[in-house]
Amino acid sequence: MTQFVQSPALRTAWYPVARVSELGENVLAVRLLGEDLVIWRGPDGSLVVAPDRCPHREAPLSIGIVDNGELTCAYHGWVFGAAGQCVSVPSSGPQAAIPPTAHLRCMQVQELYGLVWVCPGVPAFDIPRIAQDDDPMFRRLNTEVEAWSTSSPRLVDNFMDFSHFPWVHTGTFGAGQDPVVPKLELGPLDDDFFGYTYEVDAANPDEAVAVSGSEDDFVHRVMTTGFALPFIVRSTIRYDDGLEHILLLCSTPVDDLNSLFTFVVWRNDDHGVDPEEILAFDRAIGAEDRAMLETVPGTLPLSRTGLVNVQSDKPSVEWRRRFADLVGIE
């Protein structure tokens, strides 16, 4: 099995691990690149991300309690505040010095696009820019973060490919779609994403009307799909009436075989359509991908000869080549 999560290069990237709305006064446990993490909002309102173990006797901090931004360990009551600083060791008394090794080793964290992004090391990549997030003509819709029993490379490989549309997405938009994939030309889509432009005539069942804005049986889409290393994919959809639907597909490696997945939507509609009607159709598409991917065991082979490829696989092959170079797999 291909193993990749221990690659030092992956510790220099940003990963979405939760929705901002999940935090509040709560403490949150997540697993990223094989490491258990704890997240909470400190006394000054900023997020704190650290390994999910107390430096005293390694109890999970995520079972502790947050009060006024300070996290109390459930085992011996040690208290951690802003930037993971240990501020109290009850057994030593209020006047005792706190050992310098009692402070938590915190990771960098950002709140962007309604998501909590974590970088375990020193960032070598910026979080990809979505220009529509600053455009008042667009609204942003967030979805839940789900745990998928599939490897993040398989998710990206799937999202970079559209030859599976007529086979996997028969219950949503792929029914009746031409299975022949035209020759694809790859190139930069902007400063952050590398991919391709293509056109499809997609099925438009009743469940899709809120998304497409059309009641026709089929709708014409001009689309782009591109990746930003290591695991972010953006898909843009433009309909003939000028409606745009942008999807940021975020795959976060829990470990070599499991992932967190969420997607964010931006739309330039009239903001009058119920967001849940829009997201329900995109969730149904994701469920079709998930059902297929969770049947495929192991992680994606990254060697040049590990898989059979045809011309329609060109986008995912290019992502796989660049990802393999990043993590040092030949």
Backbone bond lengths (Angstrom), bond angles and torsions (degrees), N, CA, C in turn:
res aa  C-N    CA-C-N  psi(-1)  N-CA   C-N-CA  omega(-1)  CA-C   N-CA-C  phi
1 M - - - 1.462 - - 1.524 110.50 -
2 T 1.325 116.39 136.35 1.461 121.01 176.31 1.522 109.70 -69.04
3 Q 1.329 116.21 127.51 1.459 121.26 176.60 1.520 108.42 -112.22
4 F 1.319 116.39 133.63 1.460 118.99 -174.97 1.518 114.19 -136.83
5 V 1.353 119.20 -19.66 1.464 119.30 -170.15 1.528 113.27 -68.94
6 Q 1.320 117.73 -18.25 1.467 119.43 179.61 1.527 112.41 -86.16
7 S 1.317 117.92 0.73 1.459 120.27 178.85 1.531 110.52 -63.25
8 P 1.337 118.26 126.04 1.473 120.25 178.27 1.522 112.91 -56.98
9 A 1.337 117.56 -31.64 1.463 120.01 -178.11 1.519 111.91 -61.94
10 L 1.330 117.67 -31.72 1.459 119.71 -178.52 1.522 112.24 -71.22
11 R 1.313 117.16 -19.78 1.468 119.70 178.57 1.526 111.68 -76.69
12 T 1.325 117.47 -4.90 1.463 120.61 -179.57 1.531 112.13 -100.81
13 A 1.324 117.27 7.68 1.467 121.72 -178.37 1.527 110.21 -108.17
14 W 1.339 114.67 165.41 1.462 121.87 177.95 1.528 109.74 -99.05
15 Y 1.360 115.67 139.52 1.465 120.56 -178.56 1.532 110.03 -132.87
16 P 1.333 117.92 130.10 1.466 119.43 173.05 1.526 109.96 -76.77
17 V 1.324 116.45 129.14 1.469 120.21 -175.30 1.522 113.14 -121.08
18 A 1.342 117.54 -12.27 1.461 120.29 -177.89 1.519 108.78 -166.42
19 R 1.316 116.42 164.91 1.459 120.73 169.21 1.528 108.81 -83.65
20 V 1.306 116.45 145.31 1.462 120.71 177.28 1.524 109.94 -57.00
21 S 1.320 116.90 -37.17 1.457 120.76 -177.21 1.523 113.18 -65.59
22 E 1.334 118.66 -15.98 1.457 121.30 179.56 1.520 112.83 -74.85
23 L 1.333 116.70 -21.27 1.462 119.34 -172.49 1.520 112.32 -75.51
24 G 1.312 118.06 -75.66 1.452 120.02 -177.28 1.514 110.78 55.34
25 E 1.328 116.58 -127.00 1.467 122.46 177.27 1.524 111.58 -94.78
26 N 1.324 116.58 5.76 1.459 120.19 -173.74 1.519 112.08 -87.43
27 V 1.317 114.52 160.33 1.456 121.33 168.00 1.520 106.62 -103.67
28 L 1.329 116.74 141.19 1.460 121.55 -172.64 1.519 109.73 -125.49
29 A 1.315 116.61 134.84 1.464 122.57 174.71 1.515 109.07 -104.55
30 V 1.332 117.14 130.45 1.456 122.05 174.97 1.519 108.61 -137.09
31 R 1.313 115.44 163.05 1.467 120.83 176.36 1.514 107.97 -123.93
32 L 1.326 117.42 128.72 1.459 122.74 -176.71 1.520 109.03 -136.71
33 L 1.334 116.63 126.81 1.469 122.32 178.88 1.528 111.30 51.53
34 G 1.333 115.81 39.56 1.451 120.96 176.60 1.509 115.06 80.75
35 E 1.337 118.63 5.08 1.465 121.78 -177.98 1.524 109.90 -117.54
36 D 1.335 115.82 133.29 1.455 121.22 177.51 1.525 110.02 -80.23
37 L 1.342 115.74 130.38 1.456 121.59 -177.57 1.526 110.26 -124.08
38 V 1.338 115.42 155.65 1.449 122.30 173.57 1.529 107.72 -120.29
39 I 1.332 115.95 141.34 1.463 121.35 -178.68 1.529 108.20 -131.81
40 W 1.316 116.07 133.59 1.467 119.90 171.10 1.519 108.75 -152.10
41 R 1.344 115.32 168.63 1.458 121.04 179.82 1.525 108.29 -98.13
42 G 1.348 115.66 120.27 1.453 121.28 -174.32 1.520 113.60 -74.25
43 P 1.351 116.83 -178.68 1.469 121.20 -176.21 1.523 113.99 -59.51
44 D 1.326 117.21 -29.38 1.465 120.43 -179.46 1.526 112.36 -91.51
45 G 1.323 117.81 5.21 1.453 122.19 179.06 1.507 114.82 90.83
46 S 1.320 117.83 -9.84 1.466 120.04 179.72 1.527 109.94 -83.06
47 L 1.334 115.67 152.73 1.458 120.39 -178.62 1.518 111.35 -78.40
48 V 1.321 114.83 146.23 1.464 122.62 175.39 1.523 107.21 -120.27
49 V 1.339 116.29 129.13 1.466 121.96 177.64 1.526 107.71 -126.80
50 A 1.319 116.83 126.32 1.464 121.39 -176.51 1.522 109.32 -149.66
51 P 1.339 117.73 164.27 1.460 119.63 172.85 1.527 110.50 -56.39
52 D 1.312 115.34 140.76 1.469 120.76 -174.86 1.526 110.74 -84.16
53 R 1.317 115.36 60.51 1.465 120.35 174.69 1.519 108.73 -156.54
54 C 1.302 114.69 134.97 1.461 120.21 177.68 1.522 108.62 -70.75
55 P 1.329 118.86 135.53 1.468 119.90 179.81 1.524 113.45 -67.96
56 H 1.321 117.62 -10.21 1.467 121.03 -179.52 1.530 111.39 -76.05
57 R 1.356 116.99 -66.78 1.469 120.81 179.76 1.529 112.04 -131.84
58 E 1.333 115.80 19.65 1.461 123.42 169.41 1.519 115.25 66.98
59 A 1.317 117.12 23.50 1.465 119.06 172.69 1.524 109.39 -67.37
60 P 1.327 118.26 147.67 1.467 119.22 177.88 1.528 110.81 -66.73
61 L 1.313 115.74 123.57 1.459 120.30 -179.90 1.526 111.74 -69.64
62 S 1.311 116.85 -21.76 1.463 120.42 -176.76 1.522 112.70 -69.32
63 I 1.343 118.93 -10.91 1.466 120.00 174.99 1.524 110.38 -94.29
64 G 1.335 116.09 4.50 1.454 120.34 178.66 1.517 112.45 -82.57
65 I 1.332 114.74 -172.35 1.462 122.01 -176.07 1.523 109.28 -120.82
66 V 1.344 115.85 137.56 1.462 121.43 175.62 1.522 108.73 -101.53
67 D 1.327 115.87 129.32 1.460 121.69 177.20 1.525 108.05 -137.49
68 N 1.338 115.66 119.24 1.464 120.57 -178.08 1.533 112.15 53.93
69 G 1.313 115.77 37.02 1.457 120.73 176.35 1.509 115.09 82.50
70 E 1.316 118.25 2.17 1.468 121.26 178.41 1.525 109.31 -108.97
71 L 1.333 115.24 132.34 1.464 122.51 -176.39 1.522 109.76 -99.24
72 T 1.321 116.05 122.21 1.458 121.76 179.78 1.519 109.92 -101.90
73 C 1.310 116.73 124.67 1.466 121.92 177.62 1.530 109.23 -66.68
74 A 1.339 115.81 135.80 1.456 120.93 -176.28 1.526 113.27 -74.79
75 Y 1.333 118.10 -12.30 1.469 120.66 -174.25 1.534 111.54 -87.63
76 H 1.330 117.89 -54.99 1.466 121.03 -177.51 1.521 113.76 -127.02
77 G 1.345 116.38 7.07 1.447 119.06 173.31 1.514 116.01 79.29
78 W 1.336 118.59 12.17 1.462 118.95 175.35 1.532 108.59 -62.18
79 V 1.327 115.80 143.51 1.457 120.77 -173.77 1.526 110.02 -118.06
80 F 1.348 115.59 135.15 1.465 122.19 -178.43 1.525 108.52 -123.83
81 G 1.339 115.07 134.04 1.448 120.45 -176.66 1.508 113.01 -118.47
82 A 1.335 116.64 -140.62 1.461 122.59 -176.96 1.518 110.85 -54.88
83 A 1.338 115.67 137.32 1.470 123.21 178.75 1.523 112.55 56.88
84 G 1.344 116.94 23.38 1.464 120.40 176.58 1.518 115.00 74.65
85 Q 1.325 116.96 14.18 1.463 119.72 -179.20 1.532 109.95 -71.72
86 C 1.333 116.63 132.46 1.461 121.02 174.01 1.530 108.00 -74.58
87 V 1.324 116.86 122.95 1.462 120.94 -175.80 1.526 112.67 -113.04
88 S 1.326 117.14 -7.50 1.463 118.94 179.99 1.513 111.26 -157.18
89 V 1.365 115.07 133.87 1.462 122.93 170.98 1.525 105.62 -124.16
90 P 1.334 118.17 92.64 1.464 120.89 -170.70 1.522 114.49 -54.10
91 S 1.327 118.01 -37.42 1.467 119.76 -176.15 1.519 112.81 -68.48
92 S 1.325 118.27 -17.68 1.465 121.50 -178.19 1.526 113.02 -93.97
93 G 1.328 117.15 -10.56 1.451 119.50 -177.96 1.515 112.06 87.01
94 P 1.332 117.09 160.26 1.472 120.69 -173.11 1.517 114.65 -69.20
95 Q 1.333 118.94 -20.52 1.467 120.18 -175.88 1.525 113.52 -94.10
96 A 1.318 117.91 -9.78 1.463 120.95 -174.71 1.524 110.88 -73.53
97 A 1.334 115.72 145.20 1.460 120.79 176.35 1.525 109.91 -70.46
98 I 1.322 115.63 142.23 1.466 121.48 178.35 1.525 108.33 -90.37
99 P 1.328 118.24 127.25 1.473 120.05 179.96 1.519 111.24 -57.99
100 P 1.322 118.57 138.43 1.474 119.89 -179.95 1.522 112.88 -61.23
101 T 1.325 117.64 -25.95 1.465 120.17 179.41 1.526 112.45 -79.93
102 A 1.337 117.20 -0.16 1.460 120.30 178.49 1.521 112.03 -78.53
103 H 1.326 117.26 -18.19 1.462 120.35 -178.10 1.529 110.52 -74.61
104 L 1.320 116.18 147.02 1.461 120.83 -177.15 1.526 111.37 -78.51
105 R 1.337 115.57 146.90 1.459 121.74 174.91 1.532 107.59 -85.86
106 C 1.308 115.92 99.04 1.462 120.52 -173.07 1.523 111.88 -87.50
107 M 1.314 114.55 155.46 1.460 122.65 178.66 1.522 109.35 -109.56
108 Q 1.318 115.26 160.39 1.456 119.80 178.87 1.528 109.89 -74.50
109 V 1.329 115.01 144.81 1.454 120.39 -175.38 1.524 108.83 -145.38
110 Q 1.329 115.69 144.79 1.460 122.32 175.52 1.521 109.28 -136.23
111 E 1.324 115.34 152.62 1.452 121.97 170.70 1.528 107.48 -109.93
112 L 1.325 116.18 116.81 1.467 120.95 -177.50 1.521 109.40 -152.62
113 Y 1.325 115.95 139.62 1.461 123.29 179.76 1.535 111.87 58.29
114 G 1.337 116.70 29.54 1.454 120.26 -179.68 1.512 113.99 77.15
115 L 1.342 117.29 9.62 1.460 122.45 -177.44 1.528 111.02 -119.67
116 V 1.324 115.53 155.24 1.453 123.09 172.09 1.526 107.51 -95.84
117 W 1.337 116.15 118.00 1.463 122.36 -178.57 1.527 108.94 -108.03
118 V 1.333 116.86 134.06 1.460 122.45 -178.43 1.518 109.50 -122.55
119 C 1.332 116.30 136.86 1.461 122.12 170.76 1.516 107.57 -118.63
120 P 1.345 118.38 117.25 1.458 120.26 -176.56 1.530 114.49 -69.95
121 G 1.339 118.06 -23.07 1.462 121.46 -177.07 1.513 111.21 -124.80
122 V 1.318 115.13 -144.94 1.464 121.49 177.37 1.525 107.68 -90.08
123 P 1.331 119.04 119.88 1.471 120.46 -173.05 1.528 112.86 -62.67
124 A 1.328 115.02 129.72 1.462 121.30 171.94 1.519 110.77 -105.16
125 F 1.332 116.49 -13.32 1.460 122.95 -180.00 1.522 108.50 -123.22
126 D 1.317 116.63 146.53 1.452 120.87 166.73 1.525 108.72 -86.07
127 I 1.314 116.80 157.15 1.464 119.97 169.94 1.529 107.71 -64.44
128 P 1.328 118.35 130.79 1.473 119.50 -177.58 1.525 111.73 -55.21
129 R 1.313 115.61 142.67 1.467 121.34 -178.10 1.528 110.14 -87.97
130 I 1.306 116.15 131.37 1.454 122.99 172.62 1.520 106.71 -111.34
131 A 1.326 116.87 103.54 1.462 121.29 -172.39 1.525 111.70 -60.35
132 Q 1.329 117.37 -31.40 1.470 120.36 -176.66 1.521 112.18 -66.49
133 D 1.341 117.76 -17.05 1.456 119.27 179.87 1.530 111.48 -66.12
134 D 1.327 116.87 -23.17 1.463 121.69 179.07 1.525 112.83 -101.22
135 D 1.329 116.87 4.46 1.458 121.80 -175.85 1.528 108.89 -99.37
136 P 1.339 118.55 117.14 1.474 120.00 -178.24 1.525 113.71 -64.34
137 M 1.337 117.92 -14.19 1.462 120.46 177.19 1.528 111.48 -73.72
138 F 1.330 117.17 -16.15 1.453 121.43 -177.12 1.530 110.29 -109.56
139 R 1.318 114.96 145.66 1.468 119.64 169.78 1.525 108.59 -112.74
140 R 1.323 114.39 151.74 1.470 120.08 -179.58 1.517 109.52 -107.89
141 L 1.345 115.28 136.58 1.457 122.25 178.72 1.522 108.59 -122.75
142 N 1.315 116.82 126.90 1.468 121.53 179.04 1.519 110.87 -104.88
143 T 1.327 114.53 152.80 1.457 121.53 178.23 1.525 109.20 -124.18
144 E 1.311 115.52 169.14 1.449 121.28 179.94 1.538 110.65 -66.00
145 V 1.326 116.03 158.97 1.463 122.11 173.23 1.524 107.34 -95.90
146 E 1.338 116.05 122.67 1.458 121.46 -175.37 1.529 110.50 -110.07
147 A 1.327 115.37 150.56 1.461 121.73 172.83 1.522 108.74 -94.52
148 W 1.340 116.46 117.65 1.461 122.07 179.52 1.529 109.65 -109.10
149 S 1.311 115.74 137.41 1.465 121.18 179.25 1.525 110.16 -87.50
150 T 1.317 113.97 61.41 1.462 120.36 177.07 1.518 108.51 -153.52
151 S 1.314 116.54 157.21 1.452 122.35 -175.21 1.530 111.10 -79.17
152 S 1.330 116.33 142.10 1.468 120.13 -178.68 1.533 113.30 -56.71
153 P 1.348 120.75 -40.32 1.473 118.34 175.84 1.522 113.19 -58.32
154 R 1.318 118.10 -35.01 1.464 119.02 177.80 1.537 110.17 -67.74
155 L 1.316 117.94 -35.73 1.459 120.33 177.32 1.524 110.76 -61.97
156 V 1.332 116.94 -48.93 1.465 119.66 -178.06 1.520 110.53 -64.97
157 D 1.325 117.68 -43.15 1.465 121.49 177.54 1.528 110.17 -55.63
158 N 1.319 117.09 -41.78 1.460 122.08 179.55 1.530 111.48 -66.63
159 F 1.328 116.79 -44.76 1.456 119.91 -176.21 1.532 112.79 -71.07
160 M 1.327 117.35 -24.28 1.465 120.38 178.09 1.533 112.31 -81.31
161 D 1.308 117.31 -5.15 1.468 122.42 -172.83 1.525 110.55 -112.71
162 F 1.339 117.85 136.18 1.455 117.18 171.96 1.525 113.45 -117.80
163 S 1.325 117.78 8.17 1.457 118.73 176.65 1.530 112.03 -72.93
164 H 1.346 117.02 -14.80 1.467 119.25 177.87 1.535 112.72 -85.33
165 F 1.319 118.58 -7.62 1.462 121.33 -174.46 1.533 112.65 -54.12
166 P 1.368 119.91 -50.97 1.466 118.92 -175.85 1.522 114.25 -71.27
167 W 1.339 116.76 -8.39 1.456 120.43 -175.76 1.527 112.20 -107.57
168 V 1.320 117.38 -40.71 1.470 121.48 -176.80 1.526 111.58 -91.46
169 H 1.336 116.76 -34.00 1.469 120.13 -171.64 1.533 112.34 -102.92
170 T 1.333 116.26 39.15 1.464 120.61 -178.89 1.526 112.04 -68.91
171 G 1.322 117.49 -23.20 1.456 120.24 -179.71 1.516 113.89 -87.42
172 T 1.343 116.95 -5.42 1.469 119.56 -177.29 1.525 110.43 -123.41
173 F 1.338 118.54 -85.76 1.468 119.63 -172.92 1.518 113.75 -119.49
174 G 1.344 118.59 -4.95 1.461 120.19 -171.13 1.511 115.43 -90.95
175 A 1.329 118.66 -9.54 1.469 120.55 -176.08 1.525 110.67 -61.90
176 G 1.331 115.95 130.10 1.455 121.02 177.59 1.519 114.72 78.43
177 Q 1.322 118.13 3.55 1.460 120.61 -178.14 1.526 110.76 -75.79
178 D 1.315 116.89 142.85 1.466 122.06 178.76 1.528 109.34 -62.07
179 P 1.347 118.91 122.16 1.465 120.06 -178.39 1.525 114.08 -76.23
180 V 1.322 117.87 -13.33 1.464 120.62 -178.60 1.526 109.62 -76.75
181 V 1.338 116.28 124.89 1.470 121.79 -179.67 1.523 108.50 -97.04
182 P 1.316 118.42 122.86 1.468 120.20 179.09 1.524 111.21 -69.37
183 K 1.304 115.69 167.86 1.461 120.37 177.54 1.525 109.49 -60.96
184 L 1.318 116.03 132.08 1.455 121.45 -175.40 1.521 110.24 -108.37
185 E 1.317 115.87 138.04 1.461 121.83 176.07 1.524 109.03 -110.25
186 L 1.316 115.97 124.09 1.461 121.21 -178.10 1.520 110.82 -96.92
187 G 1.330 115.21 150.19 1.458 119.98 176.55 1.511 110.29 179.54
188 P 1.330 118.21 175.61 1.466 121.13 177.96 1.526 110.09 -64.49
189 L 1.311 116.67 132.23 1.457 121.75 173.94 1.528 110.71 -88.80
190 D 1.321 116.48 -28.71 1.461 125.04 174.30 1.521 106.39 -168.58
191 D 1.320 118.38 -159.25 1.467 120.70 -177.34 1.517 112.97 -71.17
192 D 1.336 118.77 -18.15 1.461 121.38 -172.91 1.524 114.95 -112.17
193 F 1.333 117.36 -29.03 1.462 119.38 -171.17 1.527 111.20 -119.06
194 F 1.336 114.28 140.87 1.460 122.99 178.56 1.520 107.53 -118.39
195 G 1.347 116.77 128.18 1.452 117.44 -177.91 1.508 113.19 -177.73
196 Y 1.326 117.53 -136.16 1.456 121.16 -170.88 1.528 110.06 -153.05
197 T 1.333 114.95 161.46 1.457 123.54 176.41 1.529 108.78 -112.84
198 Y 1.313 117.90 141.80 1.455 120.86 -179.55 1.524 109.24 -155.12
199 E 1.327 116.69 169.88 1.456 122.30 179.58 1.526 109.04 -128.94
200 V 1.333 115.17 141.24 1.461 119.76 176.68 1.523 108.95 -140.01
201 D 1.322 115.84 152.67 1.449 122.61 167.95 1.520 106.54 -102.96
202 A 1.333 115.33 108.57 1.460 120.72 -171.87 1.517 110.75 -101.15
203 A 1.329 115.35 143.83 1.460 119.90 173.39 1.525 109.50 -61.61
204 N 1.341 115.41 146.37 1.462 120.87 -175.32 1.533 109.24 -130.95
205 P 1.355 116.46 69.51 1.466 118.84 179.54 1.530 111.03 -65.58
206 D 1.315 116.14 173.30 1.461 120.67 -177.96 1.529 111.55 -54.64
207 E 1.341 116.29 -36.08 1.460 120.06 -177.55 1.524 112.52 -67.84
208 A 1.340 116.99 -16.66 1.461 121.24 -176.75 1.517 113.80 -97.96
209 V 1.323 117.67 -7.20 1.465 120.81 -174.07 1.524 111.51 -59.74
210 A 1.335 117.03 -39.65 1.464 119.98 -179.80 1.519 111.26 -64.80
211 V 1.328 116.72 -29.67 1.470 121.11 -178.88 1.523 110.51 -79.98
212 S 1.341 117.02 -46.20 1.466 120.98 -173.94 1.522 113.01 -83.95
213 G 1.324 117.11 -23.76 1.456 120.20 -176.02 1.519 113.40 74.53
214 S 1.340 116.37 11.48 1.462 121.51 -177.37 1.520 109.48 -128.77
215 E 1.344 116.59 149.46 1.454 121.39 175.37 1.525 112.32 -103.16
216 D 1.331 117.59 6.63 1.468 121.17 177.35 1.523 110.20 -67.76
217 D 1.329 116.60 154.82 1.467 120.90 -179.63 1.525 111.45 -66.96
218 F 1.346 117.33 -32.92 1.459 122.37 177.54 1.521 108.28 -131.19
219 V 1.321 116.04 147.50 1.463 121.03 177.81 1.524 108.87 -127.69
220 H 1.317 115.44 142.51 1.452 121.28 178.84 1.519 108.95 -86.58
221 R 1.321 115.42 131.15 1.471 121.37 179.81 1.523 109.89 -122.18
222 V 1.316 117.28 133.01 1.461 122.34 165.01 1.524 105.65 -102.20
223 M 1.328 115.85 123.03 1.458 119.82 -169.45 1.524 111.24 -128.59
224 T 1.311 115.21 154.54 1.463 121.27 165.01 1.520 107.69 -128.06
225 T 1.310 115.55 146.83 1.463 122.17 173.86 1.520 107.54 -134.61
226 G 1.317 116.42 128.76 1.458 119.61 -179.23 1.514 111.54 -150.39
227 F 1.329 115.61 160.32 1.463 121.16 -178.46 1.523 110.99 -116.34
228 A 1.319 114.78 154.00 1.454 123.94 167.19 1.516 106.07 -126.06
229 L 1.317 116.90 120.88 1.462 120.09 -177.30 1.523 111.15 -59.60
230 P 1.342 117.74 146.34 1.460 123.24 -0.04 1.528 115.43 -89.03
231 F 1.346 120.44 -32.64 1.466 119.43 -166.97 1.524 114.88 -135.55
232 I 1.328 118.77 21.40 1.456 120.32 -178.80 1.525 109.61 -102.97
233 V 1.327 116.43 134.80 1.468 122.56 176.62 1.530 108.31 -126.74
234 R 1.323 115.37 136.09 1.466 120.74 174.44 1.517 109.10 -116.76
235 S 1.328 115.43 130.66 1.462 121.36 175.73 1.522 108.08 -120.00
236 T 1.333 117.09 124.87 1.457 120.66 177.58 1.520 108.75 -111.35
237 I 1.317 115.48 139.81 1.458 122.48 -179.51 1.520 107.74 -126.57
238 R 1.329 116.74 125.52 1.457 121.43 175.40 1.520 108.62 -121.57
239 Y 1.339 114.85 124.78 1.456 121.33 178.40 1.528 109.66 -91.86
240 D 1.317 115.89 164.46 1.465 120.78 -174.40 1.523 112.83 -63.52
241 D 1.329 118.05 -24.36 1.466 120.39 -179.98 1.530 112.97 -86.98
242 G 1.348 116.86 5.14 1.465 120.90 178.33 1.511 114.84 95.17
243 L 1.331 117.90 -6.42 1.461 120.25 176.48 1.528 109.94 -65.35
244 E 1.326 116.42 132.76 1.466 121.63 177.87 1.523 109.34 -118.72
245 H 1.318 114.64 141.70 1.465 122.99 -177.60 1.526 105.95 -135.18
246 I 1.317 117.01 108.75 1.467 121.69 -175.73 1.515 108.84 -107.92
247 L 1.323 116.26 130.87 1.460 122.54 179.93 1.525 109.61 -117.46
248 L 1.330 116.31 126.34 1.455 121.60 170.20 1.516 107.08 -103.97
249 L 1.327 116.50 112.53 1.457 123.24 -174.94 1.524 108.42 -100.30
250 C 1.325 116.28 114.51 1.466 121.90 -169.74 1.523 110.44 -113.64
251 S 1.322 116.48 115.06 1.459 122.78 177.71 1.524 108.54 -112.57
252 T 1.317 116.71 122.36 1.461 122.51 -177.23 1.518 109.32 -117.54
253 P 1.350 118.78 122.61 1.466 119.99 -177.75 1.529 112.52 -74.46
254 V 1.317 116.13 114.30 1.464 121.22 170.90 1.525 108.73 -70.68
255 D 1.314 115.34 -46.54 1.465 123.76 173.42 1.519 106.05 -155.94
256 D 1.325 118.05 -164.39 1.464 119.87 -176.76 1.528 112.93 -64.56
257 L 1.329 118.10 -25.20 1.460 120.80 -171.03 1.522 114.69 -116.25
258 N 1.319 118.05 -5.23 1.457 120.82 -175.36 1.524 110.61 -134.77
259 S 1.336 115.51 153.37 1.461 120.74 -173.62 1.517 111.04 -140.40
260 L 1.325 114.86 158.13 1.450 122.41 161.56 1.525 106.70 -99.82
261 F 1.322 115.95 141.38 1.453 119.32 178.05 1.517 109.93 -135.21
262 T 1.322 115.19 136.09 1.455 121.64 169.16 1.516 108.39 -147.54
263 F 1.325 115.99 161.47 1.464 119.42 173.71 1.521 109.01 -134.68
264 V 1.326 114.48 150.87 1.454 122.39 178.09 1.523 107.26 -120.65
265 V 1.326 116.38 139.49 1.465 122.40 -177.83 1.528 109.57 -117.40
266 W 1.335 115.78 137.98 1.466 122.08 168.55 1.533 107.44 -121.93
267 R 1.349 116.71 137.38 1.465 121.41 -178.59 1.528 110.41 -141.31
268 N 1.329 115.19 142.91 1.463 120.57 175.71 1.524 110.87 -101.19
269 D 1.341 117.05 40.05 1.453 120.62 178.30 1.531 109.93 -81.83
270 D 1.333 116.80 -172.39 1.465 120.13 -177.43 1.524 112.72 -83.11
271 H 1.328 116.97 6.67 1.465 124.16 178.06 1.533 112.09 65.59
272 G 1.335 116.90 10.31 1.454 119.50 -178.07 1.519 113.61 -92.35
273 V 1.323 117.12 -15.21 1.460 120.52 -178.91 1.524 109.17 -82.46
274 D 1.316 116.16 136.29 1.460 121.65 178.98 1.526 109.66 -56.84
275 P 1.351 118.13 124.07 1.473 119.71 179.91 1.519 113.26 -54.83
276 E 1.337 117.45 -34.08 1.461 119.54 -177.90 1.523 111.67 -67.51
277 E 1.330 117.91 -30.50 1.466 119.85 175.52 1.519 110.63 -65.64
278 I 1.336 116.20 -39.72 1.465 121.19 179.53 1.522 110.22 -68.17
279 L 1.332 115.98 -48.69 1.460 119.74 -175.01 1.522 112.17 -69.82
280 A 1.334 117.73 -27.89 1.464 119.95 -178.66 1.524 110.97 -60.13
281 F 1.331 117.27 -40.39 1.458 119.75 -179.11 1.523 110.79 -70.36
282 D 1.335 117.30 -43.07 1.470 119.29 177.96 1.530 111.18 -65.32
283 R 1.323 116.85 -35.44 1.470 119.12 175.64 1.528 110.86 -63.44
284 A 1.332 116.71 -38.95 1.467 120.13 179.06 1.528 110.86 -63.89
285 I 1.332 116.75 -37.96 1.469 120.10 176.02 1.518 109.97 -63.13
286 G 1.335 116.08 -45.95 1.466 120.24 178.41 1.514 112.10 -60.82
287 A 1.329 116.98 -37.37 1.461 119.99 179.72 1.525 111.21 -64.73
288 E 1.331 117.11 -34.45 1.469 119.83 176.38 1.522 110.55 -65.97
289 D 1.346 117.05 -43.22 1.466 119.82 176.25 1.523 110.46 -61.04
290 R 1.313 116.01 -46.07 1.469 120.26 -177.13 1.524 111.31 -60.63
291 A 1.341 116.32 -44.93 1.463 119.84 -178.75 1.516 111.49 -58.51
292 M 1.340 116.88 -38.34 1.455 119.82 178.05 1.523 111.36 -72.88
293 L 1.328 117.49 -50.27 1.464 120.83 -173.25 1.527 112.21 -63.42
294 E 1.329 117.14 -33.38 1.462 118.77 -178.45 1.522 112.79 -75.28
295 T 1.333 117.59 -5.28 1.470 120.24 172.82 1.528 111.70 -88.20
296 V 1.336 117.19 -12.92 1.470 120.94 -174.14 1.525 108.83 -96.62
297 P 1.324 118.71 116.80 1.466 120.52 -174.54 1.532 112.44 -77.72
298 G 1.332 115.06 157.22 1.462 121.30 173.11 1.511 112.95 72.85
299 T 1.324 114.57 -177.57 1.451 120.07 176.97 1.523 109.73 -98.69
300 L 1.312 115.75 170.04 1.461 121.15 -173.61 1.526 110.29 -73.84
301 P 1.341 118.90 127.56 1.469 119.47 174.16 1.527 109.99 -60.22
302 L 1.319 116.52 134.44 1.460 120.91 -176.29 1.524 113.32 -106.80
303 S 1.330 117.78 -10.58 1.458 119.40 179.09 1.518 110.25 -70.00
304 R 1.328 116.67 157.86 1.461 121.32 -177.19 1.521 113.18 -65.04
305 T 1.320 116.93 -23.63 1.462 120.69 -177.88 1.522 112.51 -109.41
306 G 1.319 117.85 10.10 1.462 120.71 -174.91 1.514 114.40 -76.45
307 L 1.337 117.36 -20.07 1.459 122.12 -177.93 1.518 110.08 -136.22
308 V 1.320 116.74 155.83 1.458 122.28 171.68 1.529 107.71 -88.09
309 N 1.333 117.34 130.87 1.455 121.59 -177.89 1.524 110.64 -125.79
310 V 1.337 115.26 149.22 1.460 122.22 172.93 1.527 107.69 -124.32
311 Q 1.342 117.18 -179.83 1.466 119.51 -171.49 1.528 112.67 -62.11
312 S 1.333 118.18 -29.42 1.467 120.08 -179.59 1.524 112.59 -70.79
313 D 1.347 116.68 -14.10 1.465 121.10 179.57 1.523 112.70 -88.01
314 K 1.316 117.41 3.14 1.459 121.45 -174.80 1.531 113.43 -51.68
315 P 1.345 120.34 -45.50 1.470 119.34 -179.30 1.524 113.36 -63.64
316 S 1.329 116.97 -45.41 1.463 118.74 -178.46 1.526 111.45 -71.03
317 V 1.334 117.17 -31.52 1.461 120.01 175.86 1.531 110.42 -63.57
318 E 1.333 116.39 -40.91 1.464 119.58 179.20 1.519 111.28 -66.25
319 W 1.339 116.75 -41.32 1.474 117.91 175.40 1.522 109.72 -61.47
320 R 1.328 118.08 -45.16 1.462 121.50 -176.79 1.520 110.86 -62.67
321 R 1.328 117.36 -38.01 1.465 120.50 178.86 1.528 110.46 -63.98
322 R 1.308 116.50 -45.81 1.470 119.70 -178.38 1.521 111.70 -69.66
323 F 1.317 116.39 -36.82 1.462 119.52 178.38 1.530 110.64 -67.20
324 A 1.328 116.90 -42.68 1.470 120.41 177.96 1.516 111.18 -60.39
325 D 1.333 117.03 -40.12 1.471 120.51 176.10 1.523 110.56 -63.00
326 L 1.322 116.75 -41.13 1.456 120.68 -179.52 1.517 112.27 -60.72
327 V 1.331 117.03 -45.32 1.464 120.38 -175.60 1.525 112.90 -92.64
328 G 1.337 117.53 -0.46 1.461 120.53 174.33 1.498 115.02 78.76
329 I 1.347 116.84 35.94 1.475 120.58 177.32 1.513 107.98 -111.22
330 E 1.320 117.54 127.25 1.461 121.64 179.61 1.524 111.45 -94.80
